[in-house]
Amino acid sequence: MKTIIRNTIILLALLGSFFQVNAEQNFIYQDSVLKDENGKTAKVFVGVPVTIKEEMGKDVKVSIKGFMVNDEIYSSKTKELLMAKLEKGFKVNKLSANEVELVGTLAKELTSNDPVDVWGEHEEFYFEMCTQCHAGPEVNHHSMMEWEAIFGTMKGFAKLDEEEASYLLRYLKANSSDGFIKTKH
């Protein structure tokens, strides 16, 4: 009986630490404004992964890592997916040559640890627009660059306006094999 109780306690402790560590990784639920310690802002786009550093009531202090080109932060050195646009004077922490970290606060309600919350509507739109003529491929079977090429040839057939095209391409890139959401396929 003591062995069962001891094993149960160990299991609960391990599960607790697992969920506590993984609870820090969230995603921006909708386009948001991040404020640095000096009050300067950055526009952060939907789906960007953030690490919660501190909970502050209705707000959270978060960290966002990316690659800086002028006043924009991208997901990669090759500027595949725009993550944020910085106001002049927004403080960035340099990690390497052009890799940076943004630290600031935003409303806790603008983050979610569930990718389905963030991308559910986008996914519905993808299947609505991209399965009328053919089966829609699994999004994570293509890289961001491959989606850029595929989408370029297909958006005319779907008759998307610029806003719809941007909305859909962001979903495809963020959920691609080299995107924000890491899933096995």
Secondary structure, DSSP 8 states (H G I E B T S, - for coil): -HHHHHHHHHHHHHHHHHHHHHTTEEEESSSEEEE-TTS-EEEE-TT-EEEEEEEETTEEEEEEEEEEETTEEESSTT--SEEEEE-TT--EEE-SSSEEEEEEEEEGGGEES-HHHHHHHHHHHHHHHHSSSS----GGGS-HHHHHHHHHHHHHHHT--HHHHHHHHHHHHHTSTTSSS----
